[in-house]
Amino acid sequence: MLDQTPVPPAEPAPALPPKPVNEDELSLCEGDIVNIVSKEAPDRGWWRGELNGKVGLFPDNFVQILPPDPSLENRVRQGTDHDKT
């Protein structure tokens, strides 16, 4: 069963990863914000994420987790409350 806990987005760390080798890998640039889809991937040290509409794998040691964005949390809560009415 997949963990449905929200995961904060990540951005590439100062040292950039090598260019993608396989079609299922994301190409990361400094300043990109990757939405983490899953921290479980076929190979250890890789996560699955979404960047600019493309979902793919990226090396976890080349990103840093961003702190939670309170404005995003409020929008999620408001959307959840709205759905209940």
Stockholm file with secondary structure:
# STOCKHOLM 1.0

chainA/1-85         MLDQTPVPPAEPAPALPPKPVNEDELSLCEGDIVNIVSKEAPDRGWWRGELNGKVGLFPDNFVQILPPDPSLENRVRQGTDHDKT
#=GR chainA/1-85 SS CCCCCCCCCEEECSSCCCCCCSTTBCCCCTTCCBEEEESCCSSTTEEEEEETTEEEEEEGGGEEECCCCHHHHHHHHHHHHHHHC
#=GC SS_cons        CCCCCCCCCEEECSSCCCCCCSTTBCCCCTTCCBEEEESCCSSTTEEEEEETTEEEEEEGGGEEECCCCHHHHHHHHHHHHHHHC
//
